[in-house]
Amino acid sequence: MQKEAFNKIINQRYSCREFKENLLKREDLEYILEAGRLSPSSLGLEPWKFLVVQDSNKKEEISKIANYQGHVKKCGAIIIILARLDFEEYFIPKLQARGMKEEELQKRINLYKPFIESMNEDEKLHYAKEQTYLALGNLANAACAIGLGSCIVGGFDSKALDCYLKLDTTKERSSIMLIVGEYENKAISQKARFSKEEVITFLD
């Protein structure tokens, strides 16, 4: 992607809270979800799943779990990102699928397997949730790239949402949501960010 095109995305993308209720085109949803699927992750574990909700009744029910936020109810789609806790089970098959030489494969297994096996459930959740945020950024920027609005929503009762979704919480938990849809009123406000001097330091 040209620098100018990406620069436009990161400058225009904002947290939209007024959406039309129009359902999204399937090709638009698939474009956004593919950006999430191809996101980077620690050790290449991809510890996430994406649940897409477009049904009006389900959106209303989820909005109640999300503190009755109106834009969760009125939008094109809700993308719920789950954090997978079962990555210990598929760690080695994922490595094997990358087609690396046996020597390199064994080196990585010996290096990372003890690290993964040492995690308790809370540590696995924390580790996996960190990775879901990498996918989240790609999902949000992909929506902007095709002219759709989005809003990142973390204000919800995760235990209630896990229950609503009937998740096996030993294997997966709700992490974060992205609300996506057509803009009702597109009003890009000026970004208020810290200056470069406040956030960037070159360690020469």
C-alpha positions in Angstrom: 0.0 0.0 0.0 1.3 3.5 -0.9 2.2 5.6 2.1 -0.3 8.3 1.2 -3.2 5.7 1.2 -2.2 4.3 4.6 -1.7 7.8 6.0 -5.2 8.7 4.9 -6.6 5.7 6.8 -4.8 6.3 10.1 -5.8 10.0 10.0 -9.5 9.5 9.0 -10.3 6.5 11.2 -12.2 7.5 14.4 -14.6 6.0 16.9 -17.9 6.3 15.2 -21.0 6.1 17.4 -23.7 6.8 14.9 -24.3 4.1 12.3 -27.0 3.2 9.9 -28.6 -0.1 10.6 -28.0 -1.4 7.0 -26.5 -4.8 6.9 -23.0 -4.9 5.4 -22.2 -6.4 2.1 -20.8 -9.9 2.4 -17.7 -9.0 0.4 -17.1 -6.0 2.7 -17.3 -8.1 5.8 -15.0 -10.8 4.3 -12.5 -8.1 3.4 -12.4 -6.8 7.0 -12.3 -10.2 8.5 -9.5 -11.3 6.2 -7.4 -8.3 7.5 -7.9 -9.6 11.0 -7.1 -13.2 10.0 -3.8 -12.2 8.5 -2.7 -10.2 11.5 0.6 -10.9 13.2 0.8 -12.7 16.5 3.3 -13.8 19.0 4.9 -17.2 18.0 2.4 -17.2 15.1 -0.2 -18.7 17.4 -3.2 -16.6 16.2 -5.0 -17.1 19.5 -8.3 -15.6 18.3 -11.6 -16.2 16.7 -14.0 -13.7 15.2 -17.8 -13.9 15.8 -19.9 -11.8 13.5 -23.4 -10.7 14.7 -25.8 -9.0 12.3 -29.2 -10.2 13.6 -31.1 -7.3 15.1 -32.4 -9.1 18.1 -28.9 -10.4 19.0 -27.4 -6.9 18.6 -30.0 -5.6 21.0 -29.3 -8.3 23.5 -25.5 -7.8 23.3 -26.0 -4.0 23.6 -27.6 -4.7 27.1 -24.5 -6.6 28.1 -22.4 -3.7 26.8 -24.0 -1.2 29.2 -26.8 -0.4 26.8 -24.5 1.4 24.4 -26.8 2.6 21.5 -24.3 2.1 18.7 -23.8 -1.6 19.7 -27.5 -2.0 18.9 -27.7 0.2 15.9 -24.9 -0.8 13.5 -24.2 -3.0 10.5 -22.4 -5.7 12.4 -20.7 -6.6 15.7 -17.4 -8.4 15.4 -16.6 -10.1 18.7 -13.0 -11.1 19.1 -12.5 -14.2 21.3 -9.2 -14.9 23.0 -8.2 -18.6 22.6 -6.7 -20.3 25.6 -6.1 -23.7 23.9 -3.0 -22.6 22.0 -0.9 -25.2 23.9 -2.8 -27.9 22.0 -2.0 -26.6 18.5 1.3 -24.9 19.0 3.4 -27.8 17.5 1.1 -28.5 14.6 1.1 -24.8 13.7 4.9 -24.8 13.7 5.0 -27.9 11.6 2.7 -26.4 9.0 5.2 -23.7 8.3 7.5 -26.1 6.5 10.7 -25.2 8.2 13.7 -27.5 8.4 13.6 -30.2 11.1 16.6 -28.6 13.0 14.9 -25.2 13.1 11.5 -26.8 14.1 13.0 -28.7 17.1 14.9 -25.6 18.1 11.7 -23.6 18.3 9.8 -26.4 20.1 12.5 -26.7 22.7 12.6 -22.9 23.2 8.9 -22.1 23.3 7.2 -25.2 24.6 8.4 -24.7 28.3 7.2 -21.1 28.1 3.7 -22.1 26.9 3.4 -25.0 29.3 4.4 -22.8 32.3 1.4 -20.5 31.9 -1.6 -20.8 34.2 -5.1 -20.0 33.0 -4.9 -16.3 33.9 -1.6 -15.9 32.2 -2.9 -17.6 29.0 -5.8 -15.2 28.9 -3.6 -12.2 29.4 -1.2 -13.4 26.7 -4.0 -14.2 24.2 -5.8 -11.0 24.8 -2.7 -9.0 24.0 -2.6 -10.7 20.6 -6.3 -10.0 19.9 -5.6 -6.3 20.0 -3.2 -6.8 17.1 -6.0 -8.2 15.0 -8.3 -5.5 16.3 -6.2 -2.8 14.8 -6.2 -4.4 11.4 -10.0 -5.0 11.5 -10.6 -1.3 12.3 -8.2 0.0 9.7 -9.6 -2.3 7.1 -13.1 -1.0 7.7 -11.9 2.5 7.2 -10.1 1.5 4.0 -13.4 0.6 2.4 -15.3 3.7 3.7 -17.0 2.1 6.7 -17.1 3.4 10.3 -16.0 1.5 13.3 -15.9 1.7 17.1 -13.8 -0.3 19.5 -15.9 -1.4 22.5 -14.4 -2.8 25.6 -17.1 -1.7 28.0 -19.1 -4.9 28.5 -19.6 -7.6 31.1 -17.2 -10.3 29.7 -18.6 -13.0 31.9 -22.2 -12.2 30.8 -21.1 -12.2 27.2 -19.3 -15.5 27.5 -22.4 -17.0 29.0 -24.6 -15.4 26.3 -22.3 -16.9 23.6 -22.3 -20.3 25.4 -18.5 -20.4 25.3 -16.4 -23.1 26.7 -14.4 -20.7 28.9 -11.6 -23.2 29.4 -10.8 -22.8 25.7 -12.0 -19.3 24.8 -13.2 -16.0 26.3 -14.6 -12.7 24.9 -11.8 -10.1 24.6 -13.0 -7.1 22.7 -15.6 -6.0 20.2 -15.5 -3.9 17.0 -18.7 -2.3 15.9 -18.9 -1.7 12.2 -21.3 0.0 9.8 -22.1 2.7 7.4 -21.8 6.2 8.8 -25.0 7.9 9.9 -23.2 11.3 10.1 -19.5 11.2 9.1 -17.8 13.9 11.2 -14.1 13.4 11.4 -12.8 15.4 14.4 -9.3 16.7 14.6 -7.1 14.1 16.3 -5.8 15.1 19.7 -2.6 13.2 20.2 0.6 13.8 22.3 3.3 15.5 20.3 6.1 13.5 18.7 8.5 14.9 21.3 6.4 13.5 24.1 6.1 10.0 22.9 9.1 9.3 20.7 12.7 8.9 21.8 15.6 7.8 19.7 18.1 5.8 21.7 21.3 6.6 19.8 
